[in-house]
Amino acid sequence: MSVPNDGPASKHTIPVIDRMMELLGAVEQREAGMTISDLIVVLGLPRTTVYRILNTLQRHDMVRRDDAGVYHLGRRLLTLASHVIARSSDIDIAAICQPVLDRLAAELGDGVKLSVLDAEGILVLAAAPGRREYALTVAPGQRMPIHAGAASKLLLAYLEPDALDTWLSKPLVGYTSKTITDPKRLRSELQRIRRLGWAHDKGENAPSIHAYAAPVFTKSGKVVAALSIPFLSGTEATRMEVIRMATIDAAAAISRAMPV
């Protein structure tokens, strides 16, 4: 694999970084991942060079090595991508929401997250860790199922019909017995969510994890994100209601803080 020649600018580059980007590009193209031997063949580089680049990238979580010795793209890339999304528009949602997330996590004790829908699906854009015992947390940059979970369903519920049709034309994986995999049933659930203005996950992605989610609106009324709070199944009904109302109130606070 060769590095493109960009004219005079190519004289002012760092060759090892070019090799690193070639390697990441190669791993990106192979969904099943690549071994060191695969990369040596594709890149045409010595084994020691490939090995040292991989070790460096793995140290920074830019790639990860599975038990079979196959390398895949790392989670750090997802985190970086979340910042690109936040800064690709005139509104830095992550910056606006973070104070609200931090305050809510401190007051409630549970982890809080903000998710968005992009071309690849559901992405956790920002989060604040919980402080209570057994509080559930999630890290920015994580990908979540498009149809399973409170935030995911809520973001689908506010899509335009054509966009929703596109997502529902894809296979809907069943993660638990609570996951809705029938498009017709899911459409009914999405209509209900839009009518209520909030969503409830009753163990659709993981049996022991429930969650509430509420929409974040721009001033023009467009839903741009979903604030959600995950909690363990078996939580008392009174506590669940506290979480539900806190979710709705915090999402509304972020909506009011949106500049446009």
Helices and strands as residue ranges (DSSP letters): G 7-12, H 15-29, H 36-43, H 47-59, E 63-65, E 71-73, H 75-87, H 93-108, E 112-118, E 121-128, E 143-144, H 150-157, H 161-168, H 183-196, E 199-201, E 209-217, E 223-232, H 237-257
